Amino acid sequence: AKSKASAFIHGAFLLLSILLIPSVINLIPLSALACILIITGYKLAKVSMIREIYAQGREQFVPFVATIAAILFTDLLKGIAIGMVVAAYFILRRNIRNPYYLNTKKHIDGEKVKLILAEEVSFLNKPSIIDALEGLPKGTKVTIDGGRSKYIDSDVIEYIQDFKVRSALKNIEVNFIGSNVPLERQIDVPVSNGKDDYHELFKNNREWVQQKIKADGSYFENMAEGQSPKFLWIGCSDSRVDPNSITGTEAGDMFIHRNIANLVVHTDMNLMSVLQYSVEVLKVKHVIVCGHYGCGGIKAATDGTYHGLIDKWLRNIKDVYRLYSKELESINDVDLKQRRLVELNVREQVYNLCKTSIIQKALNIPEKVKVYGWVYDIREGLVHDLKIDVEKDFPDFSIYKIKEIEEIVSV
């Protein structure tokens, strides 16, 4: 009798005995039953136990006292039944009064509300949830978190779905996250038609949210507070190269920019904006240019065929080939030649990066930014440092003074 299951099994045996062998039960001497009752009553009357129950709070202590009093003034069965009714009352009362926890924060762009549902959300909780949601002002962003819920009644789910549709008319943004129970109708998950598989992304998203909340209940709340990454990653758009996965970093650790063949082009306002924001606003400490072996952009730039609009972008790689044509032409193996071009391309992009006024300024402050050139090997899964020393390899771009840079920028 060391587990909760023992009490259930014991009760089941007693019930079966009463139903199947009542005549045998009647053979037990009343004095023996009286002794059991006296011992049980003595244990219930122990001062230490009463103190322990009292310390657990009113909702535990009142049903306990009601059960003992009912047993003394009536009989055992009636007393237990009365105690169960009192306990059920407190459970229902707690469930009805506390179906959720509401957290409201005021921002410039409107209120942000997080409604965290309780473990058990029954149809009795529906009115209070309706009151909480219907009273939200226009422009509110509300997150309904079901991550702690073991059960959510279908009526409540149906109302949330209906509210989500109607809330668009009031400019209220509704997100439902973290449900740990299989819902009859999942919010925001499109129904599959058997042909498209994009719906799997929604399913995977819900599972990922549940995993994150299970590991850390405040994960998304912390993420929403802001970002302070240490790294800027400039990499290729190739679907096989996932910066966070290959470096073991989490969301929020890296600010990421990706384009075909990881090029740093000074006329690319997208990249320049990312660079300026990450270095001057987010204050990243490390800037990484990472290429990868087997890069489709490198292959397309050197195969001598027409590819359309992308050829204009890949012209930058052809310039790299021209600069190192003597070394590359001496390599007969096509695969080795392309691998070497990948490395040289990374080197030139680091060179281009160091020519920007943004990096120039960052290199002339006490806590200067460090710039790296890496290559990722898809076949091995390993990242290799090309060991590019910015100050030694590009000395003419590491000695500018901030004043000189400002003059160049103004011109």
matplotlib code that plots the C-alpha trace (Angstrom):
import matplotlib.pyplot as plt

x = [0.0, 2.7, 1.0, -2.3, -3.2, -3.3, -6.3, -8.2, -7.4, -8.4, -11.7, -12.3, -11.8, -14.3, -16.9, -16.5, -16.8, -20.0, -21.5, -20.4, -20.0, -22.2, -23.1, -19.4, -18.9, -21.8, -19.8, -17.2, -17.8, -19.1, -16.4, -13.7, -15.3, -15.7, -11.9, -11.1, -13.5, -12.0, -8.4, -9.4, -11.1, -8.1, -5.8, -8.2, -8.2, -4.4, -3.5, -0.5, -2.7, -5.3, -2.4, -1.1, -4.6, -5.1, -1.8, -3.0, -5.6, -9.3, -10.3, -8.7, -9.5, -13.3, -14.1, -12.0, -13.8, -17.2, -16.5, -15.4, -18.4, -20.9, -19.5, -19.8, -23.4, -24.7, -22.8, -19.7, -21.3, -23.4, -20.5, -18.2, -20.9, -21.4, -17.6, -17.5, -20.3, -18.5, -15.2, -16.9, -18.4, -14.9, -13.5, -16.3, -16.1, -12.3, -12.7, -15.5, -13.8, -10.3, -10.5, -7.7, -5.0, -5.0, -1.9, -2.2, 0.6, 0.1, 2.3, 2.4, 0.7, -2.1, -2.6, -1.1, -3.1, -2.1, -4.9, -3.5, -6.1, -6.4, -5.7, -9.4, -11.5, -15.1, -18.4, -18.9, -15.9, -17.3, -19.2, -16.2, -14.0, -16.6, -16.6, -12.8, -12.5, -15.6, -14.5, -11.2, -10.8, -10.1, -6.5, -5.7, -3.3, -4.4, -2.6, -4.7, -2.3, -3.6, -0.2, -1.1, -4.6, -5.1, -8.7, -10.5, -14.2, -15.3, -17.8, -14.9, -12.9, -15.8, -16.3, -12.6, -12.8, -15.9, -14.3, -11.2, -13.3, -15.4, -12.4, -11.0, -13.9, -12.7, -9.0, -8.2, -5.4, -5.9, -3.4, -4.1, -1.0, 0.4, -2.6, -1.4, -4.6, -6.0, -8.7, -11.7, -11.2, -7.7, -7.5, -5.6, -4.7, -6.0, -7.7, -5.7, -7.1, -4.8, -2.7, -0.9, 1.5, 1.9, -0.7, 2.0, 3.9, 1.0, 0.9, 4.7, 4.4, 1.8, 3.9, 7.0, 5.1, 3.9, 7.5, 8.8, 6.1, 6.6, 10.3, 9.8, 6.4, 7.6, 9.6, 7.5, 6.9, 10.6, 11.1, 8.6, 10.5, 13.2, 16.4, 20.1, 22.0, 25.8, 26.3, 25.4, 25.3, 25.7, 25.1, 23.7, 19.9, 20.5, 17.7, 20.3, 22.2, 20.4, 22.6, 20.9, 21.0, 24.6, 25.9, 23.7, 22.3, 18.8, 16.3, 17.5, 21.2, 21.8, 20.8, 20.6, 20.9, 20.9, 21.2, 22.3, 26.1, 26.4, 27.5, 28.3, 27.4, 27.6, 24.5, 22.4, 20.3, 18.8, 22.2, 23.4, 20.4, 20.8, 24.5, 23.9, 21.0, 22.9, 26.2, 25.0, 21.7, 21.8, 25.6, 26.6, 30.2, 30.8, 30.1, 30.3, 30.4, 29.7, 29.7, 29.2, 30.7, 28.4, 26.9, 24.5, 25.3, 29.0, 28.2, 25.8, 28.4, 31.0, 29.1, 28.9, 25.1, 22.2, 20.1, 18.1, 17.9, 20.1, 23.1, 23.3, 23.7, 26.2, 28.4, 30.0, 31.2, 32.6, 34.7, 36.1, 37.0, 38.7, 40.8, 42.0, 41.9, 45.6, 45.2, 41.8, 42.8, 45.7, 43.2, 42.0, 39.5, 36.1, 34.9, 38.1, 38.1, 34.5, 35.4, 38.3, 36.2, 33.7, 36.6, 37.9, 34.4, 34.0, 37.4, 36.3, 33.0, 34.9, 37.1, 34.0, 32.5, 35.6, 35.3, 31.9, 31.8, 29.7, 32.4, 35.2, 33.6, 33.1, 36.8, 38.0, 36.2, 37.6, 35.1, 35.5, 33.5, 35.3, 34.8, 35.2, 35.1, 33.7, 32.8, 30.2, 30.7, 27.3, 28.7, 30.3, 28.1, 31.2, 32.0, 35.6, 37.2, 39.2, 41.3, 41.0, 42.8, 41.2, 44.0, 46.8, 45.0, 43.3, 45.6, 44.6, 41.0, 41.7, 43.6, 41.0, 40.1, 36.4, 36.8, 38.1, 35.2, 32.6, 34.2, 33.9, 30.3, 29.4, 30.9]
y = [0.0, 2.5, 3.9, 5.6, 2.5, 0.4, 2.4, 1.9, -1.9, -2.3, -0.5, -2.7, -5.8, -4.6, -3.8, -7.2, -9.0, -7.1, -7.9, -11.6, -12.9, -10.9, -14.0, -14.6, -10.9, -11.2, -14.0, -11.4, -10.7, -7.2, -6.8, -7.2, -4.6, -2.3, -2.6, -1.6, 1.4, 2.4, 2.2, 4.2, 6.8, 7.1, 7.7, 10.4, 12.0, 12.4, 16.0, 15.8, 14.7, 17.5, 20.0, 18.6, 18.8, 22.3, 23.5, 22.4, 25.0, 25.6, 23.6, 20.5, 21.1, 21.8, 18.5, 16.6, 18.1, 17.7, 14.0, 13.3, 15.3, 13.5, 10.1, 10.8, 12.1, 9.6, 6.5, 5.6, 5.3, 8.5, 10.4, 9.5, 10.4, 13.8, 14.4, 13.5, 16.0, 18.8, 18.0, 18.0, 21.4, 22.9, 21.3, 22.7, 26.1, 26.4, 25.2, 27.7, 30.7, 30.1, 28.8, 31.1, 33.5, 36.9, 38.9, 42.3, 44.6, 48.0, 48.9, 51.8, 49.8, 48.5, 46.1, 42.6, 40.1, 36.5, 34.3, 31.1, 28.3, 26.1, 22.4, 21.5, 23.8, 22.5, 23.9, 25.6, 27.8, 29.1, 32.1, 33.5, 33.0, 34.7, 37.7, 38.0, 37.9, 39.9, 42.8, 43.2, 46.7, 47.2, 46.7, 44.1, 41.3, 38.3, 34.9, 32.0, 29.5, 26.0, 24.5, 23.7, 22.2, 18.5, 18.9, 21.6, 21.1, 21.2, 24.0, 26.2, 25.3, 26.1, 29.5, 30.4, 29.5, 31.6, 34.5, 34.3, 34.8, 37.6, 39.4, 40.4, 42.8, 44.5, 44.5, 42.0, 39.6, 36.1, 33.3, 29.9, 28.0, 25.2, 22.8, 19.5, 17.7, 16.3, 18.8, 17.9, 20.9, 22.4, 26.1, 27.4, 24.0, 23.7, 20.5, 18.3, 17.5, 14.5, 16.3, 19.2, 18.5, 22.1, 21.4, 19.2, 22.4, 23.6, 20.3, 20.3, 23.9, 22.9, 20.0, 22.2, 24.8, 22.1, 20.8, 24.3, 25.1, 21.7, 22.4, 26.1, 27.5, 31.1, 30.4, 32.4, 35.1, 35.6, 35.5, 38.3, 40.6, 41.3, 40.0, 40.4, 38.1, 37.8, 36.7, 37.9, 35.0, 35.8, 32.5, 30.8, 30.3, 26.6, 24.6, 22.2, 24.8, 25.7, 28.0, 27.3, 23.5, 23.2, 25.5, 24.2, 27.7, 28.6, 31.1, 34.6, 33.7, 34.7, 37.5, 35.8, 37.0, 34.6, 34.9, 32.7, 31.9, 34.1, 37.2, 40.6, 43.2, 46.8, 47.8, 45.1, 47.4, 44.3, 43.1, 46.5, 47.2, 43.9, 44.6, 48.1, 47.1, 44.1, 45.9, 49.3, 48.6, 45.0, 45.3, 41.8, 40.9, 38.4, 38.6, 35.3, 34.8, 31.1, 29.3, 25.6, 22.9, 21.8, 25.3, 25.5, 29.2, 28.4, 25.6, 27.8, 30.6, 28.3, 25.9, 28.3, 28.0, 30.5, 30.5, 33.7, 36.6, 34.9, 35.2, 38.9, 38.1, 35.3, 37.7, 38.5, 34.9, 35.1, 38.1, 36.0, 33.3, 35.9, 37.1, 33.6, 32.2, 31.1, 29.0, 27.6, 26.7, 24.6, 22.3, 19.6, 17.9, 19.7, 18.9, 20.1, 23.3, 24.1, 23.4, 25.8, 28.4, 28.2, 29.0, 31.8, 33.2, 33.3, 35.1, 37.7, 38.3, 38.8, 41.3, 43.1, 43.1, 44.8, 47.6, 48.7, 51.8, 49.9, 47.3, 50.0, 51.9, 48.7, 47.8, 51.0, 50.9, 49.2, 46.3, 45.8, 43.4, 40.2, 39.0, 35.3, 33.2, 29.7, 26.8, 24.1, 20.6, 19.1, 15.6, 15.7, 18.1, 19.9, 23.6, 24.6, 27.9, 29.3, 31.3, 34.6, 37.2, 40.5, 42.7, 40.8, 39.7, 43.1, 45.6, 48.5, 48.2, 48.0, 51.3, 53.9, 56.4, 57.1, 60.7, 59.6, 57.1, 59.8, 62.0, 59.2, 58.5, 62.2, 62.3]
z = [0.0, -1.1, -4.1, -5.0, -7.1, -3.9, -2.6, -5.8, -5.9, -2.3, -2.9, -6.0, -4.0, -1.3, -3.9, -5.6, -2.2, -1.3, -4.7, -5.1, -1.5, 0.8, 2.9, 3.6, 4.6, 7.1, 8.9, 10.0, 13.7, 14.4, 17.1, 14.4, 12.2, 15.3, 16.0, 12.4, 12.7, 16.0, 14.6, 11.5, 13.7, 15.9, 12.9, 11.7, 15.1, 15.4, 16.0, 13.7, 10.8, 11.5, 11.5, 8.2, 6.5, 7.9, 6.4, 3.0, 3.0, 3.4, 0.4, 1.9, 5.6, 5.3, 3.5, 6.0, 9.0, 7.3, 6.7, 10.4, 11.8, 9.4, 10.4, 14.1, 13.9, 11.3, 10.2, 8.2, 4.7, 5.1, 6.5, 3.6, 1.1, 2.7, 2.7, -1.0, -1.8, 0.2, -1.6, -5.0, -4.2, -3.5, -6.7, -8.8, -7.1, -7.7, -11.3, -12.1, -10.3, -11.7, -15.3, -16.5, -15.6, -17.3, -18.0, -19.6, -20.8, -22.4, -25.4, -27.8, -30.6, -28.2, -25.4, -25.3, -23.4, -22.5, -21.2, -19.7, -19.3, -16.2, -16.2, -16.5, -18.6, -18.6, -20.1, -16.7, -17.4, -20.7, -19.3, -17.5, -20.5, -22.7, -20.3, -20.4, -24.2, -25.2, -23.0, -24.9, -26.5, -30.2, -31.4, -28.7, -29.4, -27.3, -26.9, -25.5, -24.0, -23.4, -22.6, -19.0, -19.9, -19.7, -20.8, -22.7, -23.3, -27.0, -26.3, -25.1, -28.2, -30.4, -28.8, -29.2, -32.9, -33.3, -31.4, -33.5, -36.7, -35.2, -33.6, -37.0, -37.3, -34.1, -35.2, -32.4, -33.2, -31.6, -31.3, -29.7, -28.7, -26.6, -26.4, -24.9, -25.6, -28.9, -29.8, -31.8, -34.1, -34.2, -34.6, -37.6, -39.0, -42.6, -43.6, -45.9, -49.3, -49.8, -52.5, -50.7, -47.9, -46.7, -43.9, -42.3, -41.5, -39.3, -37.6, -37.0, -35.7, -33.1, -31.9, -31.8, -29.7, -27.3, -26.9, -26.2, -23.6, -22.0, -21.5, -20.6, -19.9, -20.5, -23.7, -26.1, -23.6, -23.2, -26.9, -27.4, -25.0, -27.7, -29.2, -28.4, -30.8, -30.6, -34.2, -37.7, -40.2, -43.9, -45.7, -48.8, -49.3, -50.0, -48.1, -46.8, -44.9, -41.7, -39.6, -36.2, -36.7, -37.9, -35.1, -32.3, -31.6, -30.5, -31.8, -30.8, -30.9, -34.5, -36.8, -40.3, -43.9, -46.7, -50.5, -53.4, -53.0, -49.8, -51.7, -50.1, -52.8, -51.9, -54.0, -52.2, -49.9, -48.2, -47.0, -46.2, -44.0, -42.2, -41.7, -40.4, -38.1, -36.6, -36.0, -34.9, -33.3, -32.1, -31.3, -32.6, -31.8, -34.6, -38.3, -40.2, -43.9, -44.5, -47.9, -48.5, -50.8, -53.5, -53.8, -56.8, -57.3, -57.8, -60.2, -62.2, -62.5, -64.0, -66.2, -69.2, -69.7, -69.6, -66.4, -66.8, -64.4, -61.9, -64.2, -63.4, -59.7, -60.4, -62.3, -59.0, -58.7, -62.2, -61.1, -58.3, -60.8, -62.9, -60.0, -59.2, -62.7, -62.7, -59.5, -60.6, -64.1, -62.7, -61.0, -63.4, -61.2, -61.6, -58.1, -56.5, -58.6, -57.5, -53.8, -54.1, -55.8, -52.9, -50.5, -52.6, -52.9, -49.1, -48.9, -51.4, -49.7, -46.3, -48.3, -49.6, -46.1, -44.7, -47.3, -46.0, -43.8, -41.3, -40.6, -40.9, -38.0, -36.1, -36.5, -34.9, -31.6, -28.4, -28.5, -32.3, -34.3, -35.5, -39.0, -40.1, -43.2, -42.9, -45.2, -44.5, -45.9, -46.6, -47.0, -43.6, -41.7, -40.5, -40.5, -41.4, -40.5, -43.4, -40.8, -42.6, -40.5, -41.4, -40.1, -41.8, -45.0, -45.6, -43.9, -46.2, -44.9, -41.2, -40.5, -41.5, -38.8, -38.1, -39.2, -42.6, -43.0, -42.2, -44.9, -47.4, -46.4, -46.7, -50.2]

ax = plt.figure().add_subplot(projection="3d")
ax.plot(x, y, z, "-o")
ax.set_aspect("equal")
plt.show()
